[in-house]
Amino acid sequence: MTIDEARLLATVERSPEAAGRRDRRGWVGLFTDDGRVEDPVGSRPHVGAEQLGRFFDTFIAGRDIEFHRDLDIVCERTVIRDLTLGIAMGSGVTMAVPAVLRYRLREDGDELKIASLQAYWELAPMLRQFAGNGVAALPAGLALNRAMLANLGLGGTLGFLRGLRRPGPRQREALVDALTALAVGDELAVRRSLGAAELAVGLDDLRTRFYGASWSKVLAAGRSVTATVHTSDRRVVVIADFAASAAIERFEVFG
């Protein structure tokens, strides 16, 4: 690990640390003046210190959140964190939420700060898990609804619920088809799946790198589907963005 990578990871790590202390000022101060949080991806972003403070008051201050990190990846000024969020919302109400976090960082004077945080996780399954807590979930649910309306207003609450929209089975299948084609080295299928997509590297390089790969933890959020991929020598995270159809528009590989 380089000194620069260590600095990026240290900056990112201050976010869960501040959340754990419920340090509103410290958490908001980690972001640039125009910093934005999209959590989950697909919901209305929170931009700037005032909105980030309201996000903190609504979704962080009233609960205990544990960040069970599985993998950290540094790519230039981006940190990808593959993890499971352990969320406790009052007595007897707990959830385990698989997620991928994408932090984009930039220099702000002498400091390194978070310019944006995108959290890829699935809102609908989380709500089902929340409801699965039974009667114990009612007080927590009412408290969250009150906090959302008080801090975000009706428009902000509806903006959060936009996170329910996500790619469906066709898009998930399209990503799995692309990964399968790469894993078996099927050049024609690779070109059919990814030929029109925006790529950072060539298709031949992708086929070489992903040959024999397997994958897990496929998540759909916003217009993206993510997957944790196990290649021959490492784990990587793939984020595929979709157009209005089931065609992959952008295919990003981190790691």
Protein Blocks (a to p, Z undefined) as FASTA:
>chain_A
ZZklmmmmmmmmmmmmmmmnopaklmmmmpcfkbccdddehiacdedjklmmmmmmmmmm
mpccddddfbdcdehjaccddddddddebehiacddddddddddddehjbccdfbdcddd
dfklmmmmmmmnmmmlmmmmmmmmmmmmmmnommlmmmmmmmmpccdfklmmmmmmmmmm
mmnopaklmmmmmmmpccfbdfklmmmmmgoiacehiadehjaccdddddfkbccddddd
ddfblcdfbdcdeZZ
